[in-house]
Amino acid sequence: MSSATQSTTPLAVQSGTRTTGLSQPYVYFVPLNGALSPTDYEAGLALDWLTDDEVAKVSRYRSVSARNNGLQVRLGLRAVLSLHSELKPNEWRFSYGAKGKPALTPDLLAKTGLHFNLSHSGEWLMIGIVMGGHALKADHYADADLCFGVDIERERSSTDIVPILNHYFTQAETDTLLQLPPSLQRQRFFDLWAVKESYIKARGLGLALSLKSFSVDFGLITQGNVNVQLADKSHKTIELQQDVKLNFTEAEDIATTMAWQTVLGRLDQQYRFAITFGLTKQVNEQHSLRIEPIDNSLNIYQLSLAELLC
């Protein structure tokens, strides 16, 4: 399997001008096929990449489309991880946090230095990878010192947004949304939801972390574009909103002692995605590190599962 082209990454954690190894996130978008044929489904299992436990989890889905997507998500994740390592797709092993956040097992994290997060919605799987755990030695930091989360959301016209606003959003978020023209309110709702999900996924706490414990502020965003590299090496351009600000309404040590960055992008008119990255200020200060901003050289790829499996 060929590797994705490696490029200089400006979300590097740096000491002066020397990169210490934490890369700007690599983001992969992989289309999902919920109508996978039985033959293709069996062919995916026959690759023998998944553990017995993973195969059992996939087979427990009652819906055919959910079962198909469950298989494709697991195959896609293993294939993408192998783009950044010499490990083969069947060699990856995962551990899970208290609220189910997946991560590499400690031995594989130490060996590869890879942190990842994933999200899927509708027709798309999103996988984010940060390389360079070796830059921060195990005796220098704990897993909680680096937080990374991604989320992709499909805008749905059937969602009744008002009850959700009142239950999950802060007063500031709700007031700002309702000041928008009605035609833009639904769009802002799903923008907010994607950012909030990316943050709570970065924290690994799920909905045990109140969505009202922090507020998303789009007031100072910078509107830009970023290129998505396609399998044939051509590019398409998508929107990327930088400088999305997180305001913490409930003082938590981990929330307020970390340097956070969040960006919001649009894969197309229906799908938006968010990336949230955090590193503890203590690690920054102790090792003279700083997080460079996520900008237009963010590494984004769109690949089909067939291309990943080749």
PARO-58836 format. One record per residue: residue in three letters; y, z, x of N, C-alpha, C in turn. Coordinates in pm, whole numbers, plus 50000, padded with zeros to 5 digits. Atoms other than C-alpha are relative to their C-alpha. Example, Ala and Ser with C-alpha at 12.3 -4.5 7.8 and 13.67 -1.06 7.14 Angstrom:
<rs>
R, rest, n.py, n.pz, n.px, ca.py, ca.pz, ca.px, c.py, c.pz, c.px
R, ala, 49881, 50000, 50089, 49550, 50780, 51230, 50120, 50000, 50090;
R, ser, 49881, 49994, 49918, 49894, 50714, 51367, 50109, 50073, 49923;
</rs>
This chain:
<rs>
R, rest, n.py, n.pz, n.px, ca.py, ca.pz, ca.px, c.py, c.pz, c.px
R, met, 49881, 50000, 50086, 50000, 50000, 50000, 50123, 50000, 50089;
R, ser, 49881, 50008, 49917, 50335, 49905, 50144, 50100, 50106, 49960;
R, ser, 49902, 49895, 50025, 50613, 50160, 50176, 50131, 49942, 49954;
R, ala, 49865, 50038, 50039, 50950, 50142, 50010, 50087, 50001, 50125;
R, thr, 49911, 50009, 49886, 51221, 50043, 50253, 50078, 50129, 50017;
R, gln, 49926, 49878, 49973, 51369, 50354, 50416, 50142, 49964, 50038;
R, ser, 49860, 50028, 49971, 51748, 50366, 50437, 50072, 50128, 50033;
R, thr, 49919, 49884, 49971, 52017, 50597, 50563, 50045, 50064, 49870;
R, thr, 49979, 49935, 50128, 52072, 50857, 50294, 50111, 50102, 50007;
R, pro, 49885, 49912, 49987, 52408, 51027, 50240, 49988, 50136, 49935;
R, leu, 50019, 49862, 50047, 52276, 51327, 50049, 49913, 50071, 50103;
R, ala, 50072, 49928, 49897, 52144, 51443, 50383, 50063, 50136, 50017;
R, val, 49945, 49871, 49959, 52179, 51805, 50474, 50027, 49987, 50148;
R, gln, 49960, 50033, 49865, 52372, 51777, 50795, 50059, 50120, 50072;
R, ser, 49928, 49907, 49914, 52495, 51989, 51086, 50094, 49915, 50082;
R, gly, 49905, 50094, 49941, 52812, 51816, 51193, 49969, 49862, 49950;
R, thr, 50034, 50136, 50041, 52720, 51448, 51194, 49851, 49973, 50022;
R, arg, 50141, 50019, 49970, 52356, 51501, 51287, 49916, 50036, 49878;
R, thr, 50085, 49975, 50116, 52110, 51467, 51000, 49885, 50092, 50038;
R, thr, 50109, 49909, 49973, 51867, 51757, 50991, 49874, 49961, 49926;
R, gly, 50122, 50048, 50058, 51625, 51580, 50764, 49992, 49998, 49850;
R, leu, 50008, 50007, 50145, 51687, 51651, 50395, 50065, 49871, 49953;
R, ser, 49951, 50133, 50037, 51725, 51308, 50243, 50076, 50004, 49868;
R, gln, 49950, 50025, 50135, 51929, 51184, 49957, 49879, 49971, 49912;
R, pro, 50117, 50026, 50085, 51694, 51169, 49658, 49964, 49852, 49993;
R, tyr, 50054, 50131, 50033, 51475, 50864, 49620, 49955, 50008, 49855;
R, val, 50030, 49999, 50143, 51439, 50774, 49254, 49924, 49873, 49965;
R, tyr, 50083, 50112, 50042, 51172, 50551, 49103, 49991, 49997, 49848;
R, phe, 50019, 50021, 50143, 51164, 50408, 48751, 49880, 49908, 49982;
R, val, 50125, 50074, 50021, 50823, 50288, 48635, 49980, 49983, 49849;
R, pro, 50023, 50019, 50144, 50772, 50128, 48291, 49860, 50045, 49960;
R, leu, 50127, 49953, 50052, 50496, 50284, 48084, 49953, 49909, 49887;
R, asn, 50059, 50083, 50105, 50260, 50096, 47855, 49910, 50087, 49914;
R, gly, 50078, 49915, 50090, 50146, 50313, 47566, 49886, 49927, 49934;
R, ala, 50105, 50081, 50062, 49932, 50024, 47441, 49903, 49945, 50105;
R, leu, 50093, 50039, 49895, 49722, 50006, 47757, 49863, 49968, 49939;
R, ser, 50131, 50036, 50054, 49393, 49829, 47688, 49894, 50098, 50049;
R, pro, 50109, 49912, 49954, 49070, 50031, 47707, 49948, 49962, 50138;
R, thr, 50048, 50046, 49870, 48967, 49816, 48002, 50092, 50048, 50112;
R, asp, 49904, 49956, 49898, 49287, 49895, 48194, 49997, 50152, 50015;
R, tyr, 50009, 49854, 49994, 49256, 50263, 48104, 49881, 50042, 50087;
R, glu, 50119, 49966, 49922, 48904, 50279, 48245, 50017, 49959, 50146;
R, ala, 49975, 50043, 49862, 49017, 50083, 48552, 50087, 50101, 50073;
R, gly, 49916, 49897, 49940, 49284, 50346, 48613, 49919, 50123, 50040;
R, leu, 50087, 49886, 49967, 49027, 50625, 48598, 49907, 49966, 50115;
R, ala, 50096, 50042, 49898, 48793, 50424, 48820, 50059, 50000, 50141;
R, leu, 49939, 49988, 49867, 49046, 50441, 49104, 49960, 50130, 50067;
R, asp, 50046, 49869, 49952, 48921, 50800, 49137, 50110, 50074, 50076;
R, trp, 49887, 49930, 49938, 49268, 50928, 49230, 50018, 50140, 49943;
R, leu, 49972, 49874, 50068, 49283, 51211, 48977, 49890, 50102, 50025;
R, thr, 50100, 49893, 49992, 49110, 51546, 49011, 49927, 50011, 49866;
R, asp, 50074, 49981, 50125, 48851, 51645, 48752, 50087, 50071, 49896;
R, asp, 49913, 49927, 50092, 49106, 51884, 48602, 50104, 49907, 49937;
R, glu, 49902, 50095, 50053, 49363, 51604, 48566, 49936, 49905, 49900;
R, val, 50070, 50089, 50093, 49110, 51373, 48404, 49975, 50072, 49868;
R, ala, 50026, 49922, 50121, 49021, 51649, 48158, 50128, 50017, 49918;
R, lys, 49873, 49984, 50072, 49388, 51707, 48072, 50039, 49871, 49929;
R, val, 49965, 50129, 50060, 49447, 51337, 48010, 49911, 49972, 49879;
R, ser, 50094, 50031, 50108, 49136, 51304, 47793, 50021, 50087, 49877;
R, arg, 49978, 49911, 50114, 49248, 51593, 47573, 50112, 49953, 49907;
R, tyr, 49896, 50053, 50088, 49545, 51399, 47435, 49933, 49931, 49881;
R, arg, 50058, 50061, 50119, 49463, 51304, 47077, 50052, 49859, 49976;
R, ser, 49939, 50131, 50020, 49704, 51011, 47060, 49960, 49906, 50114;
R, val, 50037, 50099, 49899, 49591, 50695, 47238, 50118, 49972, 50092;
R, ser, 49883, 50030, 49917, 49946, 50622, 47356, 50031, 50116, 50095;
R, ala, 49976, 49885, 49914, 49986, 50978, 47489, 49897, 50006, 50113;
R, arg, 50105, 50002, 49898, 49654, 50948, 47671, 50028, 49892, 50104;
R, asn, 49967, 50109, 49908, 49756, 50614, 47820, 50117, 50038, 50091;
R, asn, 49884, 49960, 49921, 50093, 50751, 47930, 49966, 50112, 50098;
R, gly, 50040, 49891, 49913, 49934, 51067, 48070, 49930, 49950, 50125;
R, leu, 50068, 50059, 49885, 49710, 50858, 48294, 50100, 49929, 50090;
R, gln, 49904, 50077, 49921, 49993, 50629, 48404, 50097, 50090, 50076;
R, val, 49909, 49906, 49933, 50225, 50921, 48485, 49933, 50057, 50125;
R, arg, 50070, 49939, 49887, 49964, 51079, 48712, 49970, 49899, 50109;
R, leu, 50023, 50104, 49900, 49873, 50753, 48883, 50130, 49962, 50069;
R, gly, 49871, 50038, 49944, 50238, 50662, 48928, 50053, 50102, 50098;
R, leu, 49952, 49895, 49910, 50328, 50998, 49082, 49926, 49996, 50133;
R, arg, 50078, 50002, 49876, 50045, 50981, 49334, 50034, 49877, 50085;
R, ala, 49967, 50122, 49926, 50131, 50622, 49427, 50137, 50012, 50067;
R, val, 49865, 49986, 49944, 50501, 50702, 49477, 50001, 50100, 50115;
R, leu, 50006, 49904, 49890, 50428, 51010, 49688, 49943, 49936, 50126;
R, ser, 50061, 50065, 49884, 50211, 50794, 49912, 50090, 49896, 50065;
R, leu, 49901, 50086, 49936, 50506, 50562, 49972, 50077, 50074, 50109;
R, his, 49922, 49918, 49907, 50658, 50851, 50167, 49912, 50084, 50091;
R, ser, 50092, 49920, 49919, 50352, 50980, 50349, 49880, 49914, 50037;
R, glu, 50123, 50068, 49964, 50037, 50870, 50524, 49882, 50046, 49914;
R, leu, 50107, 49955, 50089, 49834, 51060, 50265, 49969, 49893, 49897;
R, lys, 50042, 50095, 50103, 49634, 50844, 50026, 50022, 50061, 49862;
R, pro, 49972, 49947, 50135, 49696, 50873, 49650, 49900, 50104, 49951;
R, asn, 50100, 49903, 50048, 49371, 51062, 49592, 50001, 50132, 50078;
R, glu, 49998, 49880, 49917, 49458, 51323, 49856, 50105, 50103, 49957;
R, trp, 49895, 49907, 50042, 49753, 51483, 49677, 49942, 50111, 49911;
R, arg, 50038, 49886, 50083, 49705, 51829, 49527, 50126, 50073, 49958;
R, phe, 49879, 49944, 50059, 49949, 52014, 49306, 49980, 50145, 49958;
R, ser, 49996, 49865, 50055, 50042, 52368, 49216, 50104, 50000, 49889;
R, tyr, 49912, 49997, 50117, 50234, 52475, 48907, 50068, 50136, 49991;
R, gly, 49925, 49876, 50014, 50508, 52732, 48858, 49965, 50072, 49873;
R, ala, 50029, 49916, 50116, 50506, 53004, 48596, 50027, 49928, 49869;
R, lys, 49966, 50076, 50120, 50664, 52765, 48344, 49951, 49856, 50008;
R, gly, 50066, 50129, 49996, 50457, 52465, 48450, 50064, 49896, 50090;
R, lys, 49939, 50100, 49913, 50686, 52296, 48705, 49902, 49961, 50110;
R, pro, 50094, 50043, 49896, 50464, 52083, 48933, 50066, 49994, 50137;
R, ala, 49955, 50010, 49861, 50495, 52091, 49311, 49877, 49972, 50085;
R, leu, 50112, 50014, 49909, 50282, 52009, 49610, 49946, 50139, 50034;
R, thr, 50057, 49874, 49954, 50042, 52280, 49718, 50069, 50039, 50131;
R, pro, 49926, 49956, 49881, 50191, 52492, 50000, 49958, 49928, 50128;
R, asp, 50044, 50067, 49878, 49976, 52326, 50268, 50051, 49857, 50007;
R, leu, 49950, 50138, 49999, 50079, 51975, 50161, 50151, 49996, 50011;
R, leu, 49855, 49994, 49983, 50445, 52075, 50132, 50033, 50021, 50147;
R, ala, 49975, 49976, 49858, 50430, 52211, 50487, 49969, 49876, 50083;
R, lys, 50042, 50118, 49923, 50256, 51894, 50607, 50094, 49882, 49980;
R, thr, 49922, 50121, 50031, 50476, 51635, 50432, 50149, 50024, 49986;
R, gly, 49859, 49973, 50023, 50806, 51809, 50359, 50056, 49936, 49875;
R, leu, 49954, 50070, 50119, 50822, 51639, 50019, 50018, 50095, 49881;
R, his, 49974, 49934, 50128, 50982, 51791, 49709, 50014, 49890, 49896;
R, phe, 49992, 50105, 50102, 50950, 51599, 49383, 50025, 50062, 49864;
R, asn, 49992, 49964, 50140, 51024, 51613, 49015, 49982, 49872, 49920;
R, leu, 50023, 50119, 50081, 50940, 51377, 48730, 50034, 50027, 49855;
R, ser, 49965, 49993, 50142, 51031, 51301, 48371, 49956, 49869, 49937;
R, his, 50028, 50125, 50069, 50918, 51050, 48113, 50047, 50009, 49856;
R, ser, 49948, 50009, 50136, 51065, 50939, 47784, 49982, 49857, 49953;
R, gly, 50017, 50134, 50054, 50971, 50647, 47565, 49923, 49911, 50095;
R, glu, 50067, 50102, 49920, 50891, 50349, 47785, 50014, 50021, 50150;
R, trp, 49970, 49987, 49858, 50995, 50495, 48122, 49950, 50132, 50058;
R, leu, 50030, 49887, 49913, 50864, 50728, 48390, 50105, 50003, 50111;
R, met, 49904, 49981, 49891, 51122, 50866, 48636, 49942, 50101, 50098;
R, ile, 50049, 49911, 49894, 51013, 51018, 48967, 50109, 50013, 50104;
R, gly, 49903, 49975, 49894, 51254, 51179, 49212, 49933, 50071, 50116;
R, ile, 50057, 49941, 49879, 51168, 51270, 49571, 50112, 50034, 50097;
R, val, 49913, 49961, 49888, 51361, 51461, 49836, 49910, 50022, 50121;
R, met, 50079, 49988, 49879, 51220, 51425, 50185, 50070, 50093, 50099;
R, gly, 49941, 49926, 49889, 51268, 51662, 50473, 49989, 50149, 49991;
R, gly, 50020, 49856, 49998, 51134, 52007, 50399, 49986, 50054, 50141;
R, his, 50012, 49957, 49861, 51070, 52017, 50775, 50135, 50040, 50057;
R, ala, 49866, 49968, 49949, 51448, 52039, 50821, 50030, 50148, 49986;
R, leu, 49983, 49856, 50022, 51435, 52394, 50686, 49863, 50064, 50019;
R, lys, 50131, 49948, 49966, 51146, 52573, 50850, 49957, 50109, 49902;
R, ala, 50053, 49906, 50100, 50921, 52789, 50638, 50051, 50143, 50022;
R, asp, 49951, 49865, 49977, 51048, 53104, 50810, 50149, 50012, 49976;
R, his, 49856, 49999, 50025, 51406, 53007, 50725, 50034, 50003, 49852;
R, tyr, 49964, 50008, 50141, 51386, 52952, 50351, 49876, 50008, 49912;
R, ala, 50106, 49995, 50101, 51180, 52999, 50038, 50018, 49883, 49905;
R, asp, 49991, 50110, 50096, 51104, 52747, 49764, 50124, 50012, 49913;
R, ala, 49886, 49979, 50089, 51380, 52904, 49554, 50132, 49959, 50063;
R, asp, 49876, 50040, 49933, 51637, 52801, 49818, 50034, 49854, 49977;
R, leu, 49977, 50141, 50027, 51598, 52435, 49723, 49951, 49969, 49859;
R, cys, 50034, 50033, 50139, 51604, 52323, 49360, 50029, 49853, 49975;
R, phe, 49986, 50143, 50022, 51555, 51963, 49249, 49939, 49965, 49865;
R, gly, 50050, 50037, 50132, 51522, 51826, 48896, 50055, 49866, 49955;
R, val, 49958, 50128, 50057, 51539, 51490, 48720, 49963, 49998, 49853;
R, asp, 50033, 50016, 50142, 51542, 51391, 48355, 50043, 49861, 49955;
R, ile, 49964, 50125, 50064, 51541, 51065, 48162, 49988, 50020, 49850;
R, glu, 49996, 49981, 50145, 51630, 51053, 47793, 50026, 49868, 49930;
R, arg, 49976, 50116, 50086, 51605, 50782, 47530, 50092, 50042, 49886;
R, glu, 49909, 49971, 50111, 51894, 50778, 47285, 49933, 49960, 49869;
R, arg, 50072, 50024, 50125, 51742, 50810, 46937, 50095, 50016, 49882;
R, ser, 49909, 49997, 50114, 51934, 50728, 46622, 49951, 50095, 49891;
R, ser, 50057, 49915, 50105, 51700, 50944, 46411, 50025, 50149, 50024;
R, thr, 49981, 49858, 49969, 51790, 51272, 46585, 50123, 50055, 49929;
R, asp, 49888, 49931, 50065, 52006, 51504, 46374, 50063, 50092, 50104;
R, ile, 49947, 49930, 49884, 52234, 51624, 46652, 50075, 50129, 49965;
R, val, 49913, 49886, 50033, 52447, 51880, 46463, 49927, 50134, 50012;
R, pro, 50069, 49871, 49985, 52186, 52160, 46429, 49967, 50032, 50145;
R, ile, 50033, 49978, 49859, 52088, 52111, 46793, 50123, 50043, 50077;
R, leu, 49873, 49961, 49938, 52451, 52131, 46902, 50024, 50149, 49982;
R, asn, 49968, 49861, 50031, 52495, 52464, 46730, 49902, 50098, 50064;
R, his, 50104, 49909, 49950, 52172, 52608, 46866, 49993, 50005, 50152;
R, tyr, 50026, 50008, 49856, 52160, 52490, 47228, 50123, 49979, 50087;
R, phe, 49884, 50034, 49918, 52509, 52386, 47341, 50104, 50111, 49995;
R, thr, 49892, 49902, 49997, 52799, 52605, 47446, 50114, 49955, 49909;
R, gln, 49886, 50033, 50085, 53115, 52620, 47239, 50088, 49894, 50064;
R, ala, 49917, 50099, 49930, 53304, 52425, 47505, 49939, 49861, 49991;
R, glu, 50067, 50130, 50009, 53044, 52146, 47504, 50010, 49944, 49859;
R, thr, 49994, 50044, 50140, 53038, 52131, 47124, 50140, 49955, 49963;
R, asp, 49862, 50036, 50034, 53417, 52128, 47090, 50039, 49867, 50063;
R, thr, 49965, 50125, 49931, 53454, 51850, 47349, 49930, 49882, 49936;
R, leu, 50075, 50108, 50063, 53182, 51641, 47186, 50061, 49961, 49866;
R, leu, 49949, 50029, 50134, 53328, 51672, 46836, 50140, 49941, 50002;
R, gln, 49870, 50064, 49987, 53667, 51556, 46964, 49989, 49850, 50026;
R, leu, 50022, 50142, 49974, 53514, 51219, 47052, 49990, 49923, 49869;
R, pro, 50023, 50082, 50119, 53507, 50928, 46807, 49853, 50011, 49958;
R, pro, 50139, 49988, 50047, 53192, 50946, 46589, 49904, 49906, 50070;
R, ser, 50088, 50098, 49936, 53056, 50635, 46758, 49956, 50043, 50139;
R, leu, 50033, 49956, 49865, 53051, 50817, 47095, 49934, 50137, 50004;
R, gln, 50053, 49864, 50000, 52928, 51158, 46984, 49851, 50005, 50032;
R, arg, 50144, 50002, 49973, 52559, 51069, 46987, 49973, 49969, 50147;
R, gln, 50015, 50035, 49859, 52595, 50911, 47329, 50025, 50123, 50087;
R, arg, 49969, 49880, 49922, 52758, 51228, 47467, 49891, 50106, 49983;
R, phe, 50106, 49902, 50024, 52489, 51444, 47305, 49883, 49976, 50095;
R, phe, 50115, 50027, 49913, 52210, 51270, 47497, 50038, 50006, 50148;
R, asp, 49954, 49979, 49863, 52420, 51268, 47815, 49989, 50148, 50037;
R, leu, 50007, 49856, 49977, 52454, 51645, 47786, 49856, 50049, 50011;
R, trp, 50140, 49955, 50001, 52086, 51688, 47707, 49930, 49963, 50131;
R, ala, 50062, 50043, 49874, 51979, 51487, 48014, 50043, 50089, 50116;
R, val, 49951, 49915, 49892, 52201, 51690, 48246, 49943, 50141, 49990;
R, lys, 50054, 49865, 50018, 52091, 52022, 48096, 49852, 50006, 50037;
R, glu, 50143, 50003, 49968, 51725, 51924, 48124, 49979, 49990, 50151;
R, ser, 50018, 50015, 49855, 51766, 51817, 48489, 50026, 50133, 50071;
R, tyr, 49971, 49871, 49937, 51917, 52157, 48572, 49888, 50101, 49974;
R, ile, 50105, 49900, 50025, 51656, 52371, 48396, 49868, 49958, 50065;
R, lys, 50119, 50045, 49928, 51384, 52154, 48551, 50013, 50029, 50149;
R, ala, 49978, 49962, 49860, 51540, 52207, 48893, 49969, 50147, 50021;
R, arg, 50026, 49856, 49991, 51521, 52580, 48827, 49854, 50034, 49975;
R, gly, 50141, 49975, 50026, 51162, 52551, 48705, 49973, 50106, 49895;
R, leu, 50014, 49893, 50099, 51219, 52788, 48413, 49979, 49950, 49858;
R, gly, 50015, 50052, 50135, 51194, 52555, 48115, 50100, 50063, 49906;
R, leu, 49909, 49944, 50100, 51349, 52681, 47794, 50006, 50152, 50003;
R, ala, 49978, 49857, 49977, 51307, 53037, 47919, 50141, 50024, 50051;
R, leu, 49860, 49994, 49958, 51649, 52963, 48068, 50085, 49947, 49885;
R, ser, 49918, 50040, 50114, 51903, 52952, 47787, 50089, 49881, 50035;
R, leu, 49913, 50114, 49980, 52080, 52618, 47756, 50147, 50037, 49981;
R, lys, 49862, 49952, 50014, 52389, 52821, 47667, 50045, 50084, 50119;
R, ser, 49964, 49921, 49882, 52382, 53001, 48002, 50084, 49921, 50099;
R, phe, 49916, 50084, 49916, 52566, 52710, 48159, 50058, 49887, 49915;
R, ser, 49929, 50103, 50075, 52806, 52441, 48044, 50021, 49878, 50089;
R, val, 49982, 50126, 49927, 52832, 52075, 48148, 50141, 49948, 49975;
R, asp, 49861, 50047, 50009, 53181, 51943, 48222, 50010, 49859, 50057;
R, phe, 49982, 50138, 49957, 53244, 51568, 48236, 50147, 49967, 50029;
R, gly, 49857, 50025, 49992, 53620, 51613, 48274, 50048, 49938, 50129;
R, leu, 49956, 50050, 49870, 53639, 51521, 48643, 49904, 49897, 50059;
R, ile, 50099, 50094, 49949, 53366, 51260, 48667, 50066, 49878, 50063;
R, thr, 49962, 50126, 49937, 53399, 50956, 48890, 49902, 49894, 49954;
R, gln, 50086, 50107, 50052, 53266, 50638, 48731, 49974, 49899, 50110;
R, gly, 50034, 50097, 49897, 53078, 50412, 48968, 49877, 49921, 49961;
R, asn, 50120, 50080, 50020, 52782, 50181, 49005, 49906, 50022, 50117;
R, val, 50099, 49989, 49895, 52463, 50189, 49205, 49898, 49888, 49982;
R, asn, 50099, 50107, 50006, 52208, 49920, 49291, 49860, 50057, 49982;
R, val, 50142, 49970, 50017, 51849, 49940, 49175, 49921, 49887, 50064;
R, gln, 50079, 50103, 49933, 51607, 49759, 49404, 49875, 49970, 49920;
R, leu, 50117, 50044, 50075, 51342, 49557, 49222, 49889, 49960, 50097;
R, ala, 50117, 50027, 49916, 50997, 49467, 49350, 50017, 49876, 50086;
R, asp, 49981, 50123, 49923, 51108, 49120, 49463, 50117, 50009, 50098;
R, lys, 49889, 49971, 49909, 51386, 49280, 49676, 50136, 49962, 49944;
R, ser, 49871, 50024, 50064, 51655, 49164, 49434, 50052, 50133, 49945;
R, his, 49939, 49878, 50050, 51892, 49417, 49279, 50058, 49979, 49862;
R, lys, 49916, 49998, 50119, 52043, 49505, 48947, 50093, 50120, 50013;
R, thr, 49900, 49895, 49989, 52350, 49724, 48906, 50004, 50082, 49872;
R, ile, 49992, 49911, 50116, 52363, 50027, 48678, 50115, 50098, 50021;
R, glu, 49891, 49903, 49995, 52629, 50287, 48595, 49952, 50133, 50059;
R, leu, 50028, 49867, 49947, 52643, 50617, 48784, 50127, 50083, 49992;
R, gln, 49887, 49909, 50012, 52875, 50904, 48694, 49980, 50117, 50096;
R, gln, 50008, 49895, 49900, 52938, 51138, 48986, 50091, 50117, 49963;
R, asp, 49915, 49881, 50016, 53097, 51483, 49006, 49988, 50063, 49862;
R, val, 50026, 49924, 50122, 52940, 51617, 48688, 49996, 50148, 50040;
R, lys, 49986, 49859, 49960, 53027, 51988, 48700, 49919, 50090, 49909;
R, leu, 50072, 49897, 50074, 52810, 52280, 48596, 50079, 50130, 50007;
R, asn, 49931, 49871, 50008, 52992, 52593, 48480, 49903, 50104, 49946;
R, phe, 50099, 49899, 50036, 52782, 52908, 48459, 50064, 50109, 49918;
R, thr, 49940, 49904, 50094, 52860, 53126, 48160, 49934, 50136, 50007;
R, glu, 50068, 49873, 49978, 52607, 53394, 48249, 49971, 50010, 50149;
R, ala, 50011, 49989, 49855, 52626, 53512, 48609, 49857, 50033, 50041;
R, glu, 50133, 49979, 49943, 52284, 53472, 48771, 50012, 49979, 50150;
R, asp, 49990, 50014, 49855, 52234, 53516, 49143, 49969, 49858, 50046;
R, ile, 50041, 50131, 49951, 52051, 53187, 49189, 50096, 49890, 49955;
R, ala, 49908, 50102, 50049, 52300, 52993, 48979, 50130, 50000, 50080;
R, thr, 49868, 49990, 49937, 52613, 53120, 49150, 49994, 50004, 50151;
R, thr, 50010, 49997, 49855, 52480, 53145, 49506, 49946, 49870, 50056;
R, met, 50046, 50130, 49955, 52371, 52782, 49524, 50111, 49897, 49989;
R, ala, 49911, 50115, 50009, 52567, 52467, 49595, 49928, 49893, 49919;
R, trp, 50066, 50091, 50094, 52488, 52232, 49305, 50070, 49864, 49999;
R, gln, 49948, 50133, 50026, 52530, 51858, 49261, 49923, 49938, 49885;
R, thr, 50064, 50069, 50112, 52460, 51658, 48947, 50066, 49864, 49981;
R, val, 49950, 50131, 50038, 52493, 51289, 48868, 49930, 49955, 49873;
R, leu, 50054, 50056, 50125, 52436, 51102, 48542, 50006, 49849, 50009;
R, gly, 50004, 50146, 49993, 52329, 50738, 48527, 49947, 49940, 49871;
R, arg, 50051, 50073, 50116, 52242, 50475, 48270, 49908, 49888, 50049;
R, leu, 50094, 50105, 49963, 51929, 50272, 48321, 50027, 49875, 49918;
R, asp, 49958, 50108, 50089, 52031, 50059, 48022, 50073, 50064, 49883;
R, gln, 49924, 49947, 50114, 52204, 50102, 47686, 49927, 50112, 49928;
R, gln, 50079, 49901, 50074, 51921, 50315, 47549, 49961, 50122, 50082;
R, tyr, 50051, 49893, 49914, 51816, 50526, 47848, 50105, 50046, 50100;
R, arg, 49919, 49942, 49896, 52017, 50761, 48063, 49915, 50099, 50079;
R, phe, 50075, 49908, 49915, 51902, 50982, 48350, 50097, 50091, 50074;
R, ala, 49920, 49904, 49925, 52031, 51285, 48539, 49919, 50053, 50118;
R, ile, 50059, 49943, 49879, 51963, 51426, 48885, 50080, 50124, 50036;
R, thr, 49934, 49877, 49957, 52042, 51785, 48983, 49932, 50053, 50125;
R, phe, 50049, 49955, 49870, 52007, 51916, 49336, 50077, 50125, 50040;
R, gly, 49934, 49877, 49959, 52080, 52266, 49463, 49940, 50057, 50127;
R, leu, 50043, 49934, 49877, 52063, 52443, 49798, 50079, 50129, 50013;
R, thr, 49931, 49872, 49995, 52145, 52809, 49853, 50112, 49999, 50103;
R, lys, 49886, 49991, 49909, 52480, 52881, 50011, 49964, 50080, 50125;
R, gln, 50042, 49921, 49885, 52310, 53135, 50237, 49933, 49912, 50105;
R, val, 50064, 50092, 49907, 52094, 52862, 50389, 50105, 49911, 50065;
R, asn, 49892, 50082, 49944, 52403, 52643, 50430, 50072, 50074, 50112;
R, glu, 49920, 49924, 49905, 52591, 52919, 50611, 49920, 50039, 50123;
R, gln, 50080, 49954, 49887, 52307, 53047, 50827, 49967, 49889, 50098;
R, his, 50044, 50111, 49915, 52216, 52702, 50958, 50106, 49892, 50014;
R, ser, 49887, 50094, 49988, 52559, 52532, 50944, 49967, 49866, 49936;
R, leu, 50038, 50121, 50072, 52429, 52284, 50689, 50097, 49974, 49887;
R, arg, 49920, 50034, 50116, 52621, 52100, 50424, 49933, 49885, 49927;
R, ile, 50059, 50105, 50082, 52510, 51878, 50138, 50102, 49888, 49984;
R, glu, 49912, 50116, 50019, 52664, 51534, 50149, 49991, 49955, 49854;
R, pro, 50002, 50038, 50141, 52760, 51396, 49806, 49906, 49885, 49969;
R, ile, 50076, 50114, 50051, 52529, 51176, 49607, 50101, 49891, 49970;
R, asp, 49904, 50106, 50026, 52707, 50843, 49606, 49929, 49868, 49977;
R, asn, 50052, 50129, 50041, 52654, 50472, 49561, 49885, 49948, 50086;
R, ser, 50115, 50043, 49920, 52390, 50447, 49834, 49874, 50078, 49965;
R, leu, 50120, 49936, 50054, 52146, 50655, 49630, 49887, 49898, 49994;
R, asn, 50114, 50091, 49992, 51801, 50503, 49676, 49927, 49996, 49866;
R, ile, 50064, 50013, 50131, 51676, 50377, 49338, 49915, 49874, 49998;
R, tyr, 50094, 50112, 50007, 51375, 50152, 49280, 49943, 49990, 49859;
R, gln, 50071, 50026, 50125, 51222, 49994, 48972, 49876, 49920, 50033;
R, leu, 50126, 50062, 49964, 50856, 49911, 49018, 49902, 50014, 49885;
R, ser, 50104, 49990, 50103, 50574, 49834, 48779, 49883, 50080, 50056;
R, leu, 50117, 49926, 49956, 50260, 50044, 48790, 49904, 49908, 50075;
R, ala, 50088, 50095, 49932, 50065, 49732, 48889, 50042, 49981, 50145;
R, glu, 49949, 50016, 49863, 50291, 49691, 49193, 49972, 50125, 50083;
R, leu, 50028, 49876, 49927, 50243, 50056, 49287, 49853, 50015, 50033;
R, leu, 50144, 49982, 49980, 49866, 50036, 49255, 49939, 49899, 50095;
R, cys, 50057, 50105, 49915, 49826, 49731, 49476, 49969, 50052, 50140;
</rs>
